[in-house]
Amino acid sequence: MVRTERCKEARVAAEAEWFVYVVRCVDRTLYTGVTTDADKRVAEHNRGCGARYTRARRPVELVYLEPAADRGAALRRESEIKRMPSAAKRQLIARPRLAAR
């Protein structure tokens, strides 16, 4: 890929709207990630093209979606959610932030 194309792709990603999401796997475990397109990302997980963790735990279902100001904010919130105890994560997904699609 030519450098100018990479720069353009990076600029588009930086301008995109970012989200933190939580999916429930078929084994009832939760997986947290960040994305600019939740529907596309969930579909990738369900095709086996997502995270290694979800590949053996398909299908996944989107249970929580939270907007973030930018990629950095999304990554920080993702880290915060991943450090939460299981009970706190269950409470988080019990109260709707954005309607899970």
Secondary structure as UniProt FT lines:
FT   HELIX           3..15
FT   STRAND          18..24
FT   TURN            26..27
FT   STRAND          30..35
FT   HELIX           38..47
FT   HELIX           52..55
FT   STRAND          61..68
FT   HELIX           71..83
FT   HELIX           86..94
//
